[in-house]
Amino acid sequence: MTLIDPKSAEYLGPLGQLEARLNPAEQISLQAAEAALGEIADGVIVTDPRGLVLYANPLVSEMTGNLVGLLPGQPVNEGLSLCDEKGVPLAPILPDSPAEEVPRTREINACIHRLGDARQPLEVTVQVMALWGAGVLTHYVLVLRDTSAARRISTRLSWQTSHDALTRLPNRQYFESELQKLLSQCVDKRQYHVLLYLDVYQFKVINDTLGFVAGDQLLVQLVALLQRGLSSVDLFARVGSDEFAILLRDCTLEEGGRVVARLRESVQEFRFHWLGNDNRVAVSIGVVGVDRFTPNASQLLATANDACCSAREQGRNRVKLFGDSRKSLEKRRETTWVAEIHAALREDRLILYRQPVVSLKGERKVHHFEILVRMLGRDGGVISPGLFLPAAERYGLIEEVDRWVIRKVFHYMAQEQHIGIAGTSYAINISGISLGDETFADFVLQELTEAGVTPSRVQFEITETSAINNLERALIFIHKLRAAGCSFALDDFGRGVSSLAYLRQLPVDYLKIDGSFVRNMLEDEIDSAMVSTIDHLAKRMGISTIAEYVESPELMERLCLMGVDYAQGFGIAAATGLPEIGEFEGL
């Protein structure tokens, strides 16, 4: 068998010390040896003649309850505390110094009290093997076996589902669970912890230039390096392809700063050797304090990730302490909403509401309804659009929302027509992103045709700002849909600075006067004059006017006296869900 080059096996750490002890005919790949020891359902510990740990497989940490496990150089008698079934501590399992009379094999029945675990002690058998060579004691091998077969299987499966196979670290799911447990215990204002979020700087470059095998070995070596700078109570996990999280328990920010400095210094000195080349490695580190006022685990990780991103933007081996600025809070909320919007679209948790627009001429009848979108939360509550639509617009999801609304509204209108309700009209809001999509107009026309909806029942609302920013596409969209028989309203009119200059170019049927002028027009003469001026201008151009944010009967009367055509707002009626047409749901 071809022997493995020791340089290519450096990432195996302490196991490399055993290679020289093996006879040539007995040598195997050290990578295969560690993989095999890591997959068996027994704990395995290898020590030197003095009882100092050289290697411990992942099951040892699982069986002892110590997430870090037994570290190289640690006396096994200190790290492995055994007791009898009554809880009485047993004598040290290995002698304090190498002895000539050590038996080659012996077996002990014992119990292990796992750290931080209130369950019954784990019953094990510990097989101790002394390895001799040329009359000299060379190593001890300890095999810890759970005496319950079912327990052995569940332990193995539990480890596999909660750990990363490559680095042997806890995975993101396990880390979040442990972090949440810690947060639930933070009731004392004196309790303080620190969360670190690490990103391997330009890891993708290593993968692309040297290959995935090199990338994997880089992570293994880097993990071993970082572990040496942590204590046994710290929780270290792999939470992404090149991202790691560390929870420093019972640690102040000042103490955490010293740990971070130590980690960063060790990484700066580290060189990754591969194929005869030395490669420098760097990390970006986000730091967040954890106390009783901290939000839930997922939000805390998002916060730490934000800090890490800020560090990465500043260059190599940078550290960023998170500050809860308003901007960073808003960004975190929006990125959280992105995942929720995706889920809502996938799970059909968006719902449609409608709010009436009434005529101010003659009888106060409903002229049409404006369609509004809401989200149904996982707890069944209704989520306001102001919470999730800004994120949808910022991260490019609003067009998908617009298309979902178009399909649902047209389907609902087709159901109404089927049962003889053909007089109700609906206004649908179109975002600037959809307006700028050259395929969107054809999509709307196709959906309109397939649903068989009467076009005159459909009105589209576009904001003044989006129309001006996408003027060419807006004109194409308006002309195509007006030619089909639909009408248009220019929303939020008066808010933009170029309103009058562009109004003559936009063939719209309605102007919706911005609510910021309407709401206070009874108390503010300038706002009242603005509403009157916009209404007068619209009438001269043959355009009807709609006042938004009408919140009182007095406001409604003033608008009526001014000559405004239509009104909408909570003073008339709040938005409500679309009435169900249950018997035609399958259409």
DRENMIBA-839721 format. One record per residue (C-alpha): residue in one letter; x, y, z. Coordinates in steps of 0.05 Angstrom, whole numbers, plus 5000, padded with zeros to 4 digits. Layout:
# residues N
AXYZ/...
***
This chain:
# residues 587
M500050005000/T502750694982/L504351095044/I501151775051/D505852375048/P506052665119/K505453375091/S498853215058/A496252935123/E498053505169/Y490753695178/L489653045216/G493153355275/P494952895333/L493952255294/G500152425254/Q504252265316/L502251535311/E504651425240/A511851315257/R509850765307/L506650325255/N510349795218/P510849935143/A506249355125/E501049605174/Q500750335152/I494250595124/S491751275102/L491251715164/Q485152055133/A481851375127/A483751205199/E480551835227/A474351755183/A473551045208/L474451235281/G469551805272/E464051365245/I464050795294/A458950795350/D464150765406/G468351295438/V475751215423/I481451565460/V488851495445/T494051745496/D501551735503/P504851315558/R503751885609/G496151885596/L496152535556/V490952545502/L493352485430/Y486652365397/A479252295416/N473852155366/P467252555363/L463352035403/V467552185465/S464852895467/E457752635457/M458452115513/T461652595563/G457253185547/N463353605532/L462253935464/V469554095454/G471653385473/L478253175503/L483653635476/P490653415455/G495453465514/Q489853415566/P490852865619/V485552335606/N484552235681/E482252965686/G477852955624/L474552285636/S471052255704/L468251565718/C463851345777/D460250715799/E452650625794/K451750985861/G455551595837/V461951455877/P468051675837/L472551115813/A480151115818/P483851435758/I483350975698/L490751045680/P496851045726/D500051715739/S506451495706/P508550945657/A509150265692/E512149605672/E506549195702/V500849515664/P496248955637/R495448955562/T487848945566/R482849065620/E475449255622/I471749695672/N464249775682/A462850495700/C458151095693/I459451775663/H455952405690/R455352835628/L456753575634/G450454005637/D445953395631/A441053235687/R439152555659/Q441351895688/P448951765683/L451051395620/E452750675634/V458950465596/T464349935593/V471350215585/Q476349765552/V483549985566/M488949715519/A496349835532/L500649825468/W507849585475/G513549605425/A520449305437/G518849235510/V516949975517/L509950235532/T508050685473/H500650845478/Y494050725513/V487650615473/L481050695511/V474550455479/L468150725512/R462050315496/D454950475516/T452049835545/S445249965514/A445149765441/A439150225427/R442750795460/R448950675418/I444850725354/S441051345376/T447551675399/R450651565331/L444451825294/S443852415341/W451052605328/Q450352555253/T444153005251/S447153535296/H454253575270/D458053755207/A461253135176/L467453495151/T469653905211/R466253485265/L463454125293/P456154235314/N451954475256/R447555105251/Q441154755275/Y444654505338/F448055165350/E441555565344/S438155075392/E443655135444/L443855895436/Q436355935446/K436955515510/L442255995535/L437856605520/S431956295558/Q436556245619/C438956965615/V434657255671/D440157565713/K442758235689/R449758015710/Q449657435661/Y453557615598/H456057225538/V459157395472/L457357135402/L462557125347/Y460857025273/L466856845229/D467456845154/V473556555117/Y475857135074/Q475756964999/F474756215013/K471556154944/V478156354912/I481555754946/N476055284922/D476255554851/T483855564843/L486154954884/G479854524883/F474654294933/V479253794966/A484054354983/G478254775008/D475854215053/Q482754105083/L483654855093/L477254865135/V479454265176/Q486254585191/L483155255207/V478154935255/A483754575292/L487555235297/L481555625324/Q479755075374/R486455165408/G484455875425/L477855685458/S476055395525/S472354745537/V465855115554/D465555515489/L460955275434/F464055255365/A459855085304/R459955095228/V453855495206/G455255565131/S459955335077/D465455805100/E462056105161/F462855935234/A459756155300/I462856145369/L459056255434/L463556495490/R459756305552/D459956735615/C464457235580/T464358005580/L465558405517/E472458605544/E474357875555/G471357695488/G475758225456/R481857875482/V479457205454/V478157525387/A484957845385/R488157175401/L484156825346/R485657355294/E493157345311/S493456585303/V490056635235/Q494757185212/E500656735227/F497456125194/R499655895125/F495855365086/H500754895052/W498154564988/L501854274929/G508354614949/N505255294957/D503855715019/N497156065019/R495356615067/V488556585100/A484357125133/V477757165171/S472557695183/I469457695252/G462957995276/V462158075351/V455458145389/G454158185463/V448957695491/D444857865553/R437657825579/F435358365530/T437857985469/P432557765417/N431657045395/A437256605369/S435856685294/Q435557445300/L441957445342/L445557035289/A443057515235/T445758095276/A452557765284/N452557615209/D451158355195/A457158545238/C461358025202/C459358305134/S461359005157/A468158715179/R469058375111/E467659025074/Q473459345111/G478658825087/R482558225112/N482557995185/R477858545208/V473358535269/K466758915276/L462959005341/F455559055325/G452159715342/D444559725340/S444160325293/R437460465261/K440060305192/S442959625211/L436559455249/E432459625187/K436959205143/R436458605189/R428858665190/E428558695114/T433158095104/T428857705153/W422657895113/V425757645048/A425656925072/E418657025099/I416057305033/H419056714995/A415556245044/A408956625039/L408956574963/R410755834965/E405555675018/D400156134988/R399856565051/L398757235016/I391557465021/L387558004986/Y383658575019/R379459114987/Q377759835006/P371960214974/V372760854935/V366161244939/S363261784895/L362462484924/K357262684872/G350062544888/E349061894927/R355361664963/K355761004925/V361760544917/H365060694850/H370460154854/F374859784904/E382459844912/I385859164920/L390859134978/V395458554995/R396758275064/M400757685091/L398057135135/G403057005191/R405056305213/D400956425276/G394756605236/G395357355247/V394857855189/I401258235174/S400958945148/P403959085079/G408259645109/L412359105144/F414058655085/L412859045019/P418959505028/A423358895033/A419958584972/E421459214932/R428659284956/Y430458554942/G426858464876/L420958034900/I415458544886/E414558334814/E413057624837/V408057914887/D404858344831/R403957744786/W400857344844/V395957914856/I394057964782/R392457214778/K388457214842/V384457844827/F382757624756/H380656934781/Y376257254834/M373057734783/A371757144736/Q368056794793/E363857424804/Q362057454731/H360056714733/I354756854785/G352357504752/I356458024790/A359358424733/G358759144756/T364159164809/S370859464787/Y377659364820/A383959784822/I390559394825/N397159714846/I403059604799/S410159704826/G415560084789/I419659444780/S413859094744/L412559724704/G419759704679/D419158974657/E417958944583/T414258274589/F409458494644/A404258834599/D403658204556/F403057774619/V397258204644/L393758174576/Q394457424573/E391757324644/L386057804629/T384157414566/E384756734598/A380456944658/G375257254611/V374557874655/T371258484625/P377058984616/S372859594636/R372359294706/V379859344715/Q383659964737/F391159994748/E394560464798/I401660674786/T405361164831/E407561824803/T414861674821/S415060994788/A411661264725/I416861824718/N422761364733/N420360864679/L416961354633/E418060984567/R415960314595/A410160634633/L407460954569/I407860284532/F404259924590/I398860454595/H397460484520/K397059714514/L392259624572/R388060244556/A387259984485/A384559344515/G379359744555/C382659824624/S383260494660/F389060804699/A390161224761/L396461614779/D397561484854/D400661934906/F400162534860/G403463174886/R409062824924/G414062844867/V417763474846/S416363394771/S408963234774/L406363784728/A411863714676/Y410262974664/L402762964675/R401063174604/Q405062574577/L401362054619/P394461864592/V391161704658/D383861714678/Y384561884752/L389162284797/K389762034869/I391462644910/D397062474959/G394262335028/S399462775062/F395763385034/V388763115047/R389662885119/N391163575148/M387364035100/L382264245152/E387764535197/D392864735144/E390965255092/I396865085047/D394964345045/S387764555029/A390165004973/M394464434945/V388463964942/S384264504909/T389664664858/I390863934839/D383363824831/H382564444788/L388464234744/A385763534735/K378863794715/R382064234661/M385463614633/G379163184636/I381762744693/S377662534753/T380462614823/I380762144883/A382562394953/E386361894997/Y386561865073/V379562135084/E378762005159/S372762415181/P365762635156/E368063365161/L373863235114/M369162875066/E364463485065/R370263965050/L372563534992/C365463504965/L364964274967/M371664324930/G369063884874/V373463274885/D370162684850/Y371762084895/A374361934965/Q377661355001/G379861255073/F378260985143/G373061535153/I369061185099/A370860455107/A376860045128/A379859515083/T376758825091/G378058145062/L374857954995/P367957645006/E368356894993/I364856584933/G365455884963/E361355484914/F365755704856/E372655614889/G374455054840/L373455474778/
***
